[in-house]
Amino acid sequence: MRVRVEVLPWLSTSMRPGTTGRISLEHELAGTTVRDLVKELAEKDQAFASVVYDREVGELRYPAVVVVNDHLLELLQGLDTKLAEADSVTFMATYVGG
């Protein structure tokens, strides 16, 4: 299935120094979940793995957060959230403070 993927700044500029703005792509997903997606992206792109997903631990790296179709991953089923054709998955940095 094909899903839309966006990586927003700060993460995008950390993955690709000198990049301005977001990274947008379509990914042909072999699996069915967000976990499958991040594993596949991390296998294909070492920069994604080093900034967004820790393959050894099997978790997102801080400060990465994921939004699936405008819903925070934390409010869904986490990395086990099922994806469907044409879903939109956005990776962004969490911001805290005040």
RAZI-V365756 format. One record per pair of residues at least 4 apart in sequence whose ideal C-beta (glycine too) atoms are under 8 Angstrom apart, sorted by the first residue. I is the first residue (numbers start at 1). GAP is how many residues later the second one is. If there is no record, write none. Layout:
i->I gap->GAP
i->I gap->GAP
This chain:
i->1 gap->27
i->1 gap->28
i->1 gap->31
i->1 gap->82
i->1 gap->83
i->1 gap->84
i->2 gap->24
i->2 gap->25
i->2 gap->26
i->2 gap->27
i->2 gap->83
i->2 gap->84
i->3 gap->23
i->3 gap->24
i->3 gap->26
i->3 gap->34
i->3 gap->80
i->3 gap->82
i->3 gap->83
i->3 gap->84
i->3 gap->85
i->3 gap->86
i->4 gap->20
i->4 gap->21
i->4 gap->22
i->4 gap->23
i->4 gap->82
i->4 gap->83
i->4 gap->84
i->4 gap->85
i->5 gap->19
i->5 gap->20
i->5 gap->21
i->5 gap->22
i->5 gap->32
i->5 gap->36
i->5 gap->84
i->5 gap->85
i->5 gap->86
i->6 gap->16
i->6 gap->17
i->6 gap->18
i->6 gap->82
i->6 gap->83
i->6 gap->84
i->6 gap->85
i->7 gap->4
i->7 gap->5
i->7 gap->8
i->7 gap->15
i->7 gap->16
i->7 gap->41
i->7 gap->45
i->7 gap->83
i->7 gap->84
i->7 gap->85
i->8 gap->4
i->8 gap->14
i->8 gap->82
i->8 gap->83
i->8 gap->84
i->8 gap->85
i->9 gap->4
i->9 gap->11
i->9 gap->12
i->9 gap->13
i->10 gap->4
i->10 gap->53
i->10 gap->82
i->10 gap->83
i->11 gap->4
i->11 gap->40
i->11 gap->41
i->11 gap->53
i->11 gap->80
i->11 gap->81
i->11 gap->82
i->12 gap->4
i->12 gap->7
i->12 gap->9
i->12 gap->10
i->12 gap->11
i->13 gap->4
i->13 gap->5
i->13 gap->6
i->13 gap->7
i->14 gap->37
i->15 gap->4
i->15 gap->8
i->15 gap->30
i->15 gap->32
i->15 gap->33
i->15 gap->35
i->15 gap->36
i->15 gap->37
i->16 gap->7
i->16 gap->31
i->19 gap->4
i->27 gap->10
i->27 gap->13
i->27 gap->14
i->29 gap->7
i->29 gap->8
i->29 gap->11
i->29 gap->54
i->30 gap->6
i->30 gap->10
i->31 gap->4
i->31 gap->5
i->31 gap->6
i->31 gap->8
i->31 gap->9
i->32 gap->4
i->32 gap->50
i->32 gap->51
i->33 gap->4
i->33 gap->46
i->33 gap->47
i->33 gap->48
i->33 gap->49
i->33 gap->50
i->34 gap->4
i->34 gap->32
i->34 gap->34
i->34 gap->39
i->34 gap->44
i->34 gap->45
i->34 gap->46
i->34 gap->47
i->34 gap->49
i->34 gap->55
i->35 gap->4
i->35 gap->23
i->35 gap->44
i->35 gap->45
i->36 gap->4
i->36 gap->47
i->37 gap->4
i->37 gap->46
i->37 gap->52
i->38 gap->4
i->38 gap->14
i->38 gap->15
i->38 gap->22
i->38 gap->28
i->38 gap->41
i->39 gap->4
i->39 gap->14
i->39 gap->16
i->40 gap->4
i->41 gap->4
i->41 gap->7
i->41 gap->11
i->41 gap->12
i->42 gap->6
i->42 gap->7
i->42 gap->10
i->42 gap->11
i->42 gap->13
i->43 gap->6
i->43 gap->12
i->44 gap->4
i->45 gap->4
i->46 gap->4
i->47 gap->4
i->48 gap->4
i->48 gap->5
i->49 gap->4
i->49 gap->5
i->49 gap->6
i->51 gap->10
i->51 gap->13
i->52 gap->8
i->52 gap->9
i->52 gap->12
i->52 gap->39
i->53 gap->6
i->53 gap->7
i->53 gap->8
i->53 gap->11
i->54 gap->4
i->54 gap->5
i->54 gap->6
i->54 gap->7
i->58 gap->21
i->59 gap->20
i->60 gap->4
i->60 gap->5
i->60 gap->6
i->60 gap->19
i->62 gap->32
i->63 gap->30
i->63 gap->31
i->63 gap->32
i->64 gap->27
i->64 gap->28
i->64 gap->29
i->64 gap->30
i->65 gap->7
i->65 gap->8
i->65 gap->9
i->65 gap->26
i->65 gap->27
i->65 gap->28
i->65 gap->29
i->66 gap->6
i->66 gap->7
i->66 gap->23
i->66 gap->24
i->66 gap->25
i->67 gap->4
i->67 gap->5
i->67 gap->6
i->67 gap->22
i->67 gap->23
i->67 gap->25
i->68 gap->5
i->68 gap->8
i->68 gap->13
i->68 gap->15
i->68 gap->19
i->68 gap->20
i->68 gap->21
i->68 gap->22
i->69 gap->18
i->69 gap->19
i->70 gap->18
i->71 gap->4
i->71 gap->5
i->72 gap->4
i->73 gap->5
i->73 gap->6
i->73 gap->8
i->74 gap->4
i->76 gap->5
i->77 gap->4
i->77 gap->5
i->83 gap->4
i->83 gap->6
